[in-house]
């Protein structure tokens, strides 16, 4: 497995922190269907806009979602580049775990 830099570790921590909340996972699930207006997300999740804004900011800060303004409305969508990077990270972890089991090395 390639050596992970401190920057990669920090980014992975932001991703997994953002994905560690049920409301944020619900938002991600809705965005899997395509771009959504914040008003749609508010209705779908039966959440106050202030609460939803907090969670959307966390997802934006982790670069998991992008936003665009259309007049007074903000539309959100998943960031495919970041999802590709997460997939690569998880794949490298999977490969490393398989390799560790095959080696059969022990500290004893």
PDB file as gemmi writes it, atoms N, CA and C in Angstrom:
CRYST1    1.000    1.000    1.000  90.00  90.00  90.00 P 1                      
ATOM      1  N   UNK A   1       0.849  -1.181   0.000  1.00  0.00           N  
ATOM      2  CA  UNK A   1       0.000   0.000   0.000  1.00  0.00           C  
ATOM      3  C   UNK A   1       0.889   1.236   0.000  1.00  0.00           C  
ATOM      4  N   UNK A   2       0.565   2.246  -0.807  1.00  0.00           N  
ATOM      5  CA  UNK A   2       1.377   3.446  -0.831  1.00  0.00           C  
ATOM      6  C   UNK A   2       1.381   4.121   0.532  1.00  0.00           C  
ATOM      7  N   UNK A   3       2.469   4.790   0.819  1.00  0.00           N  
ATOM      8  CA  UNK A   3       2.563   5.512   2.076  1.00  0.00           C  
ATOM      9  C   UNK A   3       1.547   6.642   2.077  1.00  0.00           C  
ATOM     10  N   UNK A   4       0.814   6.770   3.169  1.00  0.00           N  
ATOM     11  CA  UNK A   4      -0.180   7.820   3.279  1.00  0.00           C  
ATOM     12  C   UNK A   4       0.477   9.048   3.876  1.00  0.00           C  
ATOM     13  N   UNK A   5       0.311  10.190   3.252  1.00  0.00           N  
ATOM     14  CA  UNK A   5       0.879  11.423   3.769  1.00  0.00           C  
ATOM     15  C   UNK A   5      -0.057  12.006   4.807  1.00  0.00           C  
ATOM     16  N   UNK A   6       0.465  12.953   5.591  1.00  0.00           N  
ATOM     17  CA  UNK A   6      -0.359  13.604   6.600  1.00  0.00           C  
ATOM     18  C   UNK A   6      -1.545  14.301   5.940  1.00  0.00           C  
ATOM     19  N   UNK A   7      -1.330  14.896   4.773  1.00  0.00           N  
ATOM     20  CA  UNK A   7      -2.417  15.567   4.056  1.00  0.00           C  
ATOM     21  C   UNK A   7      -3.488  14.569   3.650  1.00  0.00           C  
ATOM     22  N   UNK A   8      -3.098  13.407   3.146  1.00  0.00           N  
ATOM     23  CA  UNK A   8      -4.074  12.373   2.786  1.00  0.00           C  
ATOM     24  C   UNK A   8      -4.851  11.917   4.016  1.00  0.00           C  
ATOM     25  N   UNK A   9      -4.177  11.753   5.119  1.00  0.00           N  
ATOM     26  CA  UNK A   9      -4.820  11.325   6.357  1.00  0.00           C  
ATOM     27  C   UNK A   9      -5.811  12.377   6.838  1.00  0.00           C  
ATOM     28  N   UNK A  10      -5.416  13.628   6.761  1.00  0.00           N  
ATOM     29  CA  UNK A  10      -6.312  14.710   7.182  1.00  0.00           C  
ATOM     30  C   UNK A  10      -7.548  14.756   6.285  1.00  0.00           C  
ATOM     31  N   UNK A  11      -7.363  14.582   4.987  1.00  0.00           N  
ATOM     32  CA  UNK A  11      -8.498  14.604   4.066  1.00  0.00           C  
ATOM     33  C   UNK A  11      -9.417  13.414   4.317  1.00  0.00           C  
ATOM     34  N   UNK A  12      -8.822  12.248   4.509  1.00  0.00           N  
ATOM     35  CA  UNK A  12      -9.640  11.061   4.795  1.00  0.00           C  
ATOM     36  C   UNK A  12     -10.445  11.270   6.077  1.00  0.00           C  
ATOM     37  N   UNK A  13      -9.844  11.889   7.079  1.00  0.00           N  
ATOM     38  CA  UNK A  13     -10.561  12.156   8.331  1.00  0.00           C  
ATOM     39  C   UNK A  13     -11.746  13.090   8.081  1.00  0.00           C  
ATOM     40  N   UNK A  14     -11.570  14.111   7.231  1.00  0.00           N  
ATOM     41  CA  UNK A  14     -12.688  15.010   6.906  1.00  0.00           C  
ATOM     42  C   UNK A  14     -13.806  14.250   6.197  1.00  0.00           C  
ATOM     43  N   UNK A  15     -13.431  13.389   5.253  1.00  0.00           N  
ATOM     44  CA  UNK A  15     -14.449  12.615   4.538  1.00  0.00           C  
ATOM     45  C   UNK A  15     -15.243  11.738   5.497  1.00  0.00           C  
ATOM     46  N   UNK A  16     -14.510  10.973   6.320  1.00  0.00           N  
ATOM     47  CA  UNK A  16     -15.200  10.027   7.196  1.00  0.00           C  
ATOM     48  C   UNK A  16     -15.967  10.733   8.308  1.00  0.00           C  
ATOM     49  N   UNK A  17     -15.480  11.874   8.757  1.00  0.00           N  
ATOM     50  CA  UNK A  17     -16.245  12.657   9.734  1.00  0.00           C  
ATOM     51  C   UNK A  17     -17.563  13.106   9.098  1.00  0.00           C  
ATOM     52  N   UNK A  18     -17.482  13.623   7.881  1.00  0.00           N  
ATOM     53  CA  UNK A  18     -18.687  14.104   7.200  1.00  0.00           C  
ATOM     54  C   UNK A  18     -19.674  12.968   6.950  1.00  0.00           C  
ATOM     55  N   UNK A  19     -19.170  11.769   6.747  1.00  0.00           N  
ATOM     56  CA  UNK A  19     -20.033  10.619   6.469  1.00  0.00           C  
ATOM     57  C   UNK A  19     -20.481   9.887   7.731  1.00  0.00           C  
ATOM     58  N   UNK A  20     -20.091  10.391   8.893  1.00  0.00           N  
ATOM     59  CA  UNK A  20     -20.371   9.666  10.137  1.00  0.00           C  
ATOM     60  C   UNK A  20     -21.673  10.095  10.811  1.00  0.00           C  
ATOM     61  N   UNK A  21     -22.481  10.865  10.116  1.00  0.00           N  
ATOM     62  CA  UNK A  21     -23.720  11.359  10.699  1.00  0.00           C  
ATOM     63  C   UNK A  21     -24.911  10.883   9.878  1.00  0.00           C  
ATOM     64  N   UNK A  22     -25.943  10.423  10.542  1.00  0.00           N  
ATOM     65  CA  UNK A  22     -27.115   9.865   9.861  1.00  0.00           C  
ATOM     66  C   UNK A  22     -27.813  10.896   8.966  1.00  0.00           C  
ATOM     67  N   UNK A  23     -27.927  12.130   9.434  1.00  0.00           N  
ATOM     68  CA  UNK A  23     -28.569  13.163   8.613  1.00  0.00           C  
ATOM     69  C   UNK A  23     -27.756  13.418   7.353  1.00  0.00           C  
ATOM     70  N   UNK A  24     -26.437  13.490   7.484  1.00  0.00           N  
ATOM     71  CA  UNK A  24     -25.602  13.730   6.306  1.00  0.00           C  
ATOM     72  C   UNK A  24     -25.667  12.552   5.344  1.00  0.00           C  
ATOM     73  N   UNK A  25     -25.768  11.345   5.863  1.00  0.00           N  
ATOM     74  CA  UNK A  25     -25.937  10.192   4.982  1.00  0.00           C  
ATOM     75  C   UNK A  25     -27.294  10.239   4.274  1.00  0.00           C  
ATOM     76  N   UNK A  26     -28.314  10.726   4.966  1.00  0.00           N  
ATOM     77  CA  UNK A  26     -29.623  10.901   4.328  1.00  0.00           C  
ATOM     78  C   UNK A  26     -29.537  11.925   3.195  1.00  0.00           C  
ATOM     79  N   UNK A  27     -28.788  12.991   3.414  1.00  0.00           N  
ATOM     80  CA  UNK A  27     -28.596  13.999   2.366  1.00  0.00           C  
ATOM     81  C   UNK A  27     -27.889  13.369   1.170  1.00  0.00           C  
ATOM     82  N   UNK A  28     -26.819  12.623   1.433  1.00  0.00           N  
ATOM     83  CA  UNK A  28     -26.062  11.945   0.362  1.00  0.00           C  
ATOM     84  C   UNK A  28     -27.002  11.031  -0.424  1.00  0.00           C  
ATOM     85  N   UNK A  29     -27.834  10.289   0.298  1.00  0.00           N  
ATOM     86  CA  UNK A  29     -28.768   9.375  -0.368  1.00  0.00           C  
ATOM     87  C   UNK A  29     -29.708  10.132  -1.309  1.00  0.00           C  
ATOM     88  N   UNK A  30     -30.211  11.280  -0.867  1.00  0.00           N  
ATOM     89  CA  UNK A  30     -31.099  12.077  -1.725  1.00  0.00           C  
ATOM     90  C   UNK A  30     -30.342  12.601  -2.945  1.00  0.00           C  
ATOM     91  N   UNK A  31     -29.086  12.994  -2.742  1.00  0.00           N  
ATOM     92  CA  UNK A  31     -28.299  13.553  -3.847  1.00  0.00           C  
ATOM     93  C   UNK A  31     -27.840  12.478  -4.834  1.00  0.00           C  
ATOM     94  N   UNK A  32     -27.914  11.225  -4.447  1.00  0.00           N  
ATOM     95  CA  UNK A  32     -27.592  10.143  -5.381  1.00  0.00           C  
ATOM     96  C   UNK A  32     -28.592  10.128  -6.538  1.00  0.00           C  
ATOM     97  N   UNK A  33     -29.766  10.700  -6.322  1.00  0.00           N  
ATOM     98  CA  UNK A  33     -30.799  10.775  -7.359  1.00  0.00           C  
ATOM     99  C   UNK A  33     -30.557  11.944  -8.304  1.00  0.00           C  
ATOM    100  N   UNK A  34     -29.602  12.817  -7.958  1.00  0.00           N  
ATOM    101  CA  UNK A  34     -29.303  13.983  -8.782  1.00  0.00           C  
ATOM    102  C   UNK A  34     -29.346  15.260  -7.968  1.00  0.00           C  
ATOM    103  N   UNK A  35     -29.080  16.350  -8.635  1.00  0.00           N  
ATOM    104  CA  UNK A  35     -29.042  17.658  -7.995  1.00  0.00           C  
ATOM    105  C   UNK A  35     -30.374  17.964  -7.318  1.00  0.00           C  
ATOM    106  N   UNK A  36     -30.280  18.574  -6.139  1.00  0.00           N  
ATOM    107  CA  UNK A  36     -31.492  18.914  -5.384  1.00  0.00           C  
ATOM    108  C   UNK A  36     -31.373  20.335  -4.848  1.00  0.00           C  
ATOM    109  N   UNK A  37     -32.475  21.040  -4.875  1.00  0.00           N  
ATOM    110  CA  UNK A  37     -32.566  22.370  -4.276  1.00  0.00           C  
ATOM    111  C   UNK A  37     -32.623  22.207  -2.753  1.00  0.00           C  
ATOM    112  N   UNK A  38     -32.069  23.164  -2.048  1.00  0.00           N  
ATOM    113  CA  UNK A  38     -32.086  23.083  -0.590  1.00  0.00           C  
ATOM    114  C   UNK A  38     -33.519  23.012  -0.062  1.00  0.00           C  
ATOM    115  N   UNK A  39     -34.461  23.648  -0.747  1.00  0.00           N  
ATOM    116  CA  UNK A  39     -35.860  23.586  -0.284  1.00  0.00           C  
ATOM    117  C   UNK A  39     -36.402  22.157  -0.408  1.00  0.00           C  
ATOM    118  N   UNK A  40     -36.008  21.440  -1.445  1.00  0.00           N  
ATOM    119  CA  UNK A  40     -36.430  20.042  -1.597  1.00  0.00           C  
ATOM    120  C   UNK A  40     -35.849  19.182  -0.481  1.00  0.00           C  
ATOM    121  N   UNK A  41     -34.570  19.412  -0.178  1.00  0.00           N  
ATOM    122  CA  UNK A  41     -33.931  18.636   0.892  1.00  0.00           C  
ATOM    123  C   UNK A  41     -34.590  18.925   2.232  1.00  0.00           C  
ATOM    124  N   UNK A  42     -34.929  20.181   2.466  1.00  0.00           N  
ATOM    125  CA  UNK A  42     -35.598  20.556   3.711  1.00  0.00           C  
ATOM    126  C   UNK A  42     -36.921  19.809   3.846  1.00  0.00           C  
ATOM    127  N   UNK A  43     -37.688  19.777   2.762  1.00  0.00           N  
ATOM    128  CA  UNK A  43     -38.973  19.070   2.787  1.00  0.00           C  
ATOM    129  C   UNK A  43     -38.783  17.563   2.923  1.00  0.00           C  
ATOM    130  N   UNK A  44     -37.883  16.997   2.112  1.00  0.00           N  
ATOM    131  CA  UNK A  44     -37.658  15.544   2.118  1.00  0.00           C  
ATOM    132  C   UNK A  44     -37.207  15.034   3.485  1.00  0.00           C  
ATOM    133  N   UNK A  45     -36.362  15.812   4.140  1.00  0.00           N  
ATOM    134  CA  UNK A  45     -35.785  15.363   5.407  1.00  0.00           C  
ATOM    135  C   UNK A  45     -36.553  15.897   6.611  1.00  0.00           C  
ATOM    136  N   UNK A  46     -37.593  16.686   6.343  1.00  0.00           N  
ATOM    137  CA  UNK A  46     -38.387  17.286   7.415  1.00  0.00           C  
ATOM    138  C   UNK A  46     -37.457  17.912   8.461  1.00  0.00           C  
ATOM    139  N   UNK A  47     -36.544  18.756   7.956  1.00  0.00           N  
ATOM    140  CA  UNK A  47     -35.538  19.370   8.821  1.00  0.00           C  
ATOM    141  C   UNK A  47     -35.615  20.885   8.696  1.00  0.00           C  
ATOM    142  N   UNK A  48     -35.299  21.556   9.779  1.00  0.00           N  
ATOM    143  CA  UNK A  48     -35.226  23.015   9.743  1.00  0.00           C  
ATOM    144  C   UNK A  48     -34.073  23.427   8.835  1.00  0.00           C  
ATOM    145  N   UNK A  49     -34.230  24.534   8.145  1.00  0.00           N  
ATOM    146  CA  UNK A  49     -33.205  24.960   7.209  1.00  0.00           C  
ATOM    147  C   UNK A  49     -31.875  25.227   7.910  1.00  0.00           C  
ATOM    148  N   UNK A  50     -31.904  25.764   9.126  1.00  0.00           N  
ATOM    149  CA  UNK A  50     -30.652  26.037   9.848  1.00  0.00           C  
ATOM    150  C   UNK A  50     -29.904  24.737  10.149  1.00  0.00           C  
ATOM    151  N   UNK A  51     -30.643  23.707  10.541  1.00  0.00           N  
ATOM    152  CA  UNK A  51     -30.017  22.409  10.824  1.00  0.00           C  
ATOM    153  C   UNK A  51     -29.457  21.806   9.543  1.00  0.00           C  
ATOM    154  N   UNK A  52     -30.224  21.880   8.475  1.00  0.00           N  
ATOM    155  CA  UNK A  52     -29.785  21.347   7.198  1.00  0.00           C  
ATOM    156  C   UNK A  52     -28.564  22.108   6.680  1.00  0.00           C  
ATOM    157  N   UNK A  53     -28.551  23.422   6.844  1.00  0.00           N  
ATOM    158  CA  UNK A  53     -27.411  24.238   6.410  1.00  0.00           C  
ATOM    159  C   UNK A  53     -26.131  23.819   7.110  1.00  0.00           C  
ATOM    160  N   UNK A  54     -26.226  23.518   8.400  1.00  0.00           N  
ATOM    161  CA  UNK A  54     -25.054  23.050   9.151  1.00  0.00           C  
ATOM    162  C   UNK A  54     -24.503  21.771   8.527  1.00  0.00           C  
ATOM    163  N   UNK A  55     -25.378  20.819   8.238  1.00  0.00           N  
ATOM    164  CA  UNK A  55     -24.932  19.542   7.683  1.00  0.00           C  
ATOM    165  C   UNK A  55     -24.414  19.702   6.256  1.00  0.00           C  
ATOM    166  N   UNK A  56     -25.049  20.542   5.472  1.00  0.00           N  
ATOM    167  CA  UNK A  56     -24.583  20.782   4.106  1.00  0.00           C  
ATOM    168  C   UNK A  56     -23.215  21.467   4.108  1.00  0.00           C  
ATOM    169  N   UNK A  57     -22.983  22.353   5.061  1.00  0.00           N  
ATOM    170  CA  UNK A  57     -21.670  22.997   5.172  1.00  0.00           C  
ATOM    171  C   UNK A  57     -20.599  21.961   5.488  1.00  0.00           C  
ATOM    172  N   UNK A  58     -20.898  21.039   6.365  1.00  0.00           N  
ATOM    173  CA  UNK A  58     -19.948  19.979   6.696  1.00  0.00           C  
ATOM    174  C   UNK A  58     -19.628  19.149   5.458  1.00  0.00           C  
ATOM    175  N   UNK A  59     -20.639  18.811   4.681  1.00  0.00           N  
ATOM    176  CA  UNK A  59     -20.430  18.042   3.451  1.00  0.00           C  
ATOM    177  C   UNK A  59     -19.655  18.851   2.411  1.00  0.00           C  
ATOM    178  N   UNK A  60     -19.940  20.148   2.317  1.00  0.00           N  
ATOM    179  CA  UNK A  60     -19.198  21.018   1.388  1.00  0.00           C  
ATOM    180  C   UNK A  60     -17.750  21.160   1.809  1.00  0.00           C  
ATOM    181  N   UNK A  61     -17.514  21.356   3.115  1.00  0.00           N  
ATOM    182  CA  UNK A  61     -16.151  21.507   3.629  1.00  0.00           C  
ATOM    183  C   UNK A  61     -15.311  20.254   3.362  1.00  0.00           C  
ATOM    184  N   UNK A  62     -15.962  19.101   3.354  1.00  0.00           N  
ATOM    185  CA  UNK A  62     -15.265  17.842   3.054  1.00  0.00           C  
ATOM    186  C   UNK A  62     -15.195  17.601   1.547  1.00  0.00           C  
ATOM    187  N   UNK A  63     -15.745  18.509   0.764  1.00  0.00           N  
ATOM    188  CA  UNK A  63     -15.743  18.445  -0.705  1.00  0.00           C  
ATOM    189  C   UNK A  63     -16.573  17.274  -1.233  1.00  0.00           C  
ATOM    190  N   UNK A  64     -17.516  16.806  -0.435  1.00  0.00           N  
ATOM    191  CA  UNK A  64     -18.388  15.713  -0.862  1.00  0.00           C  
ATOM    192  C   UNK A  64     -19.532  16.207  -1.732  1.00  0.00           C  
ATOM    193  N   UNK A  65     -19.943  17.446  -1.516  1.00  0.00           N  
ATOM    194  CA  UNK A  65     -21.000  18.031  -2.340  1.00  0.00           C  
ATOM    195  C   UNK A  65     -20.543  19.380  -2.878  1.00  0.00           C  
ATOM    196  N   UNK A  66     -21.158  19.759  -3.983  1.00  0.00           N  
ATOM    197  CA  UNK A  66     -20.936  21.084  -4.551  1.00  0.00           C  
ATOM    198  C   UNK A  66     -22.273  21.806  -4.555  1.00  0.00           C  
ATOM    199  N   UNK A  67     -22.207  23.121  -4.657  1.00  0.00           N  
ATOM    200  CA  UNK A  67     -23.434  23.894  -4.696  1.00  0.00           C  
ATOM    201  C   UNK A  67     -23.357  24.920  -5.815  1.00  0.00           C  
ATOM    202  N   UNK A  68     -24.537  25.321  -6.272  1.00  0.00           N  
ATOM    203  CA  UNK A  68     -24.630  26.395  -7.255  1.00  0.00           C  
ATOM    204  C   UNK A  68     -25.862  27.216  -6.935  1.00  0.00           C  
ATOM    205  N   UNK A  69     -25.739  28.497  -7.144  1.00  0.00           N  
ATOM    206  CA  UNK A  69     -26.852  29.416  -6.891  1.00  0.00           C  
ATOM    207  C   UNK A  69     -27.658  29.623  -8.160  1.00  0.00           C  
ATOM    208  N   UNK A  70     -28.955  29.673  -7.970  1.00  0.00           N  
ATOM    209  CA  UNK A  70     -29.867  30.001  -9.054  1.00  0.00           C  
ATOM    210  C   UNK A  70     -30.871  30.983  -8.464  1.00  0.00           C  
ATOM    211  N   UNK A  71     -30.578  32.272  -8.611  1.00  0.00           N  
ATOM    212  CA  UNK A  71     -31.399  33.279  -7.950  1.00  0.00           C  
ATOM    213  C   UNK A  71     -31.211  33.195  -6.453  1.00  0.00           C  
ATOM    214  N   UNK A  72     -32.306  33.027  -5.755  1.00  0.00           N  
ATOM    215  CA  UNK A  72     -32.190  32.923  -4.292  1.00  0.00           C  
ATOM    216  C   UNK A  72     -32.064  31.483  -3.808  1.00  0.00           C  
ATOM    217  N   UNK A  73     -32.127  30.528  -4.721  1.00  0.00           N  
ATOM    218  CA  UNK A  73     -32.069  29.120  -4.359  1.00  0.00           C  
ATOM    219  C   UNK A  73     -30.655  28.571  -4.525  1.00  0.00           C  
ATOM    220  N   UNK A  74     -30.325  27.606  -3.686  1.00  0.00           N  
ATOM    221  CA  UNK A  74     -29.032  26.923  -3.781  1.00  0.00           C  
ATOM    222  C   UNK A  74     -29.322  25.457  -4.089  1.00  0.00           C  
ATOM    223  N   UNK A  75     -28.647  24.950  -5.090  1.00  0.00           N  
ATOM    224  CA  UNK A  75     -28.808  23.562  -5.511  1.00  0.00           C  
ATOM    225  C   UNK A  75     -27.528  22.797  -5.156  1.00  0.00           C  
ATOM    226  N   UNK A  76     -27.697  21.584  -4.671  1.00  0.00           N  
ATOM    227  CA  UNK A  76     -26.572  20.760  -4.243  1.00  0.00           C  
ATOM    228  C   UNK A  76     -26.492  19.498  -5.084  1.00  0.00           C  
ATOM    229  N   UNK A  77     -25.263  19.039  -5.288  1.00  0.00           N  
ATOM    230  CA  UNK A  77     -25.042  17.767  -5.976  1.00  0.00           C  
ATOM    231  C   UNK A  77     -23.787  17.111  -5.409  1.00  0.00           C  
ATOM    232  N   UNK A  78     -23.693  15.811  -5.634  1.00  0.00           N  
ATOM    233  CA  UNK A  78     -22.513  15.078  -5.190  1.00  0.00           C  
ATOM    234  C   UNK A  78     -21.319  15.477  -6.039  1.00  0.00           C  
ATOM    235  N   UNK A  79     -20.133  15.447  -5.441  1.00  0.00           N  
ATOM    236  CA  UNK A  79     -18.902  15.740  -6.153  1.00  0.00           C  
ATOM    237  C   UNK A  79     -18.303  14.411  -6.618  1.00  0.00           C  
ATOM    238  N   UNK A  80     -18.427  14.065  -7.893  1.00  0.00           N  
ATOM    239  CA  UNK A  80     -17.958  12.758  -8.357  1.00  0.00           C  
ATOM    240  C   UNK A  80     -16.458  12.568  -8.197  1.00  0.00           C  
ATOM    241  N   UNK A  81     -15.689  13.642  -8.306  1.00  0.00           N  
ATOM    242  CA  UNK A  81     -14.233  13.518  -8.149  1.00  0.00           C  
ATOM    243  C   UNK A  81     -13.878  13.035  -6.736  1.00  0.00           C  
ATOM    244  N   UNK A  82     -14.517  13.629  -5.743  1.00  0.00           N  
ATOM    245  CA  UNK A  82     -14.250  13.226  -4.359  1.00  0.00           C  
ATOM    246  C   UNK A  82     -14.708  11.793  -4.115  1.00  0.00           C  
ATOM    247  N   UNK A  83     -15.848  11.426  -4.665  1.00  0.00           N  
ATOM    248  CA  UNK A  83     -16.319  10.052  -4.492  1.00  0.00           C  
ATOM    249  C   UNK A  83     -15.348   9.062  -5.135  1.00  0.00           C  
ATOM    250  N   UNK A  84     -14.752   9.429  -6.267  1.00  0.00           N  
ATOM    251  CA  UNK A  84     -13.727   8.585  -6.894  1.00  0.00           C  
ATOM    252  C   UNK A  84     -12.514   8.443  -5.984  1.00  0.00           C  
ATOM    253  N   UNK A  85     -12.114   9.539  -5.345  1.00  0.00           N  
ATOM    254  CA  UNK A  85     -10.960   9.504  -4.439  1.00  0.00           C  
ATOM    255  C   UNK A  85     -11.246   8.618  -3.218  1.00  0.00           C  
ATOM    256  N   UNK A  86     -12.443   8.695  -2.682  1.00  0.00           N  
ATOM    257  CA  UNK A  86     -12.821   7.848  -1.550  1.00  0.00           C  
ATOM    258  C   UNK A  86     -12.811   6.385  -1.978  1.00  0.00           C  
ATOM    259  N   UNK A  87     -13.322   6.121  -3.163  1.00  0.00           N  
ATOM    260  CA  UNK A  87     -13.324   4.754  -3.682  1.00  0.00           C  
ATOM    261  C   UNK A  87     -11.899   4.219  -3.812  1.00  0.00           C  
ATOM    262  N   UNK A  88     -10.976   5.048  -4.284  1.00  0.00           N  
ATOM    263  CA  UNK A  88      -9.568   4.634  -4.392  1.00  0.00           C  
ATOM    264  C   UNK A  88      -8.984   4.335  -3.016  1.00  0.00           C  
ATOM    265  N   UNK A  89      -9.287   5.200  -2.048  1.00  0.00           N  
ATOM    266  CA  UNK A  89      -8.782   5.002  -0.687  1.00  0.00           C  
ATOM    267  C   UNK A  89      -9.295   3.694  -0.104  1.00  0.00           C  
ATOM    268  N   UNK A  90     -10.591   3.461  -0.216  1.00  0.00           N  
ATOM    269  CA  UNK A  90     -11.174   2.231   0.328  1.00  0.00           C  
ATOM    270  C   UNK A  90     -10.613   1.007  -0.401  1.00  0.00           C  
ATOM    271  N   UNK A  91     -10.425   1.118  -1.717  1.00  0.00           N  
ATOM    272  CA  UNK A  91      -9.825   0.020  -2.479  1.00  0.00           C  
ATOM    273  C   UNK A  91      -8.419  -0.291  -2.015  1.00  0.00           C  
ATOM    274  N   UNK A  92      -7.627   0.745  -1.736  1.00  0.00           N  
ATOM    275  CA  UNK A  92      -6.261   0.501  -1.269  1.00  0.00           C  
ATOM    276  C   UNK A  92      -6.263  -0.124   0.123  1.00  0.00           C  
ATOM    277  N   UNK A  93      -7.218   0.260   0.957  1.00  0.00           N  
ATOM    278  CA  UNK A  93      -7.339  -0.363   2.278  1.00  0.00           C  
ATOM    279  C   UNK A  93      -7.724  -1.835   2.150  1.00  0.00           C  
ATOM    280  N   UNK A  94      -8.632  -2.111   1.217  1.00  0.00           N  
ATOM    281  CA  UNK A  94      -9.069  -3.496   0.990  1.00  0.00           C  
ATOM    282  C   UNK A  94      -7.893  -4.346   0.515  1.00  0.00           C  
ATOM    283  N   UNK A  95      -7.127  -3.823  -0.443  1.00  0.00           N  
ATOM    284  CA  UNK A  95      -5.971  -4.563  -0.951  1.00  0.00           C  
ATOM    285  C   UNK A  95      -4.930  -4.778   0.144  1.00  0.00           C  
ATOM    286  N   UNK A  96      -4.712  -3.763   0.962  1.00  0.00           N  
ATOM    287  CA  UNK A  96      -3.744  -3.883   2.058  1.00  0.00           C  
ATOM    288  C   UNK A  96      -4.190  -4.933   3.069  1.00  0.00           C  
ATOM    289  N   UNK A  97      -5.482  -4.965   3.367  1.00  0.00           N  
ATOM    290  CA  UNK A  97      -6.003  -5.950   4.323  1.00  0.00           C  
ATOM    291  C   UNK A  97      -5.868  -7.360   3.781  1.00  0.00           C  
ATOM    292  N   UNK A  98      -6.129  -7.540   2.505  1.00  0.00           N  
ATOM    293  CA  UNK A  98      -5.976  -8.868   1.903  1.00  0.00           C  
ATOM    294  C   UNK A  98      -4.518  -9.301   1.921  1.00  0.00           C  
ATOM    295  N   UNK A  99      -3.624  -8.388   1.630  1.00  0.00           N  
ATOM    296  CA  UNK A  99      -2.200  -8.691   1.632  1.00  0.00           C  
ATOM    297  C   UNK A  99      -1.687  -9.039   3.019  1.00  0.00           C  
ATOM    298  N   UNK A 100      -2.200  -8.362   4.034  1.00  0.00           N  
ATOM    299  CA  UNK A 100      -1.768  -8.627   5.406  1.00  0.00           C  
ATOM    300  C   UNK A 100      -2.199 -10.021   5.847  1.00  0.00           C  
ATOM    301  N   UNK A 101      -3.379 -10.453   5.413  1.00  0.00           N  
ATOM    302  CA  UNK A 101      -3.853 -11.789   5.780  1.00  0.00           C  
ATOM    303  C   UNK A 101      -3.051 -12.867   5.066  1.00  0.00           C  
ATOM    304  N   UNK A 102      -2.622 -12.613   3.865  1.00  0.00           N  
ATOM    305  CA  UNK A 102      -1.880 -13.603   3.093  1.00  0.00           C  
ATOM    306  C   UNK A 102      -0.472 -13.804   3.625  1.00  0.00           C  
ATOM    307  N   UNK A 103       0.122 -12.742   4.154  1.00  0.00           N  
ATOM    308  CA  UNK A 103       1.502 -12.834   4.635  1.00  0.00           C  
ATOM    309  C   UNK A 103       1.617 -13.771   5.830  1.00  0.00           C  
ATOM    310  N   UNK A 104       0.627 -13.731   6.678  1.00  0.00           N  
ATOM    311  CA  UNK A 104       0.646 -14.594   7.849  1.00  0.00           C  
ATOM    312  C   UNK A 104       1.737 -14.229   8.842  1.00  0.00           C  
ATOM    313  N   UNK A 105       2.198 -13.008   8.790  1.00  0.00           N  
ATOM    314  CA  UNK A 105       3.252 -12.585   9.693  1.00  0.00           C  
ATOM    315  C   UNK A 105       2.673 -12.301  11.057  1.00  0.00           C  
ATOM    316  N   UNK A 106       3.511 -12.515  12.032  1.00  0.00           N  
ATOM    317  CA  UNK A 106       3.095 -12.302  13.406  1.00  0.00           C  
ATOM    318  C   UNK A 106       4.214 -11.625  14.156  1.00  0.00           C  
ATOM    319  N   UNK A 107       3.852 -10.908  15.186  1.00  0.00           N  
ATOM    320  CA  UNK A 107       4.870 -10.204  15.978  1.00  0.00           C  
ATOM    321  C   UNK A 107       5.529 -11.126  16.989  1.00  0.00           C  
ATOM    322  N   UNK A 108       5.014 -12.319  17.148  1.00  0.00           N  
ATOM    323  CA  UNK A 108       5.509 -13.203  18.201  1.00  0.00           C  
ATOM    324  C   UNK A 108       6.510 -14.113  17.700  1.00  0.00           C  
TER     325      UNK A 108                                                      
END                                                                             
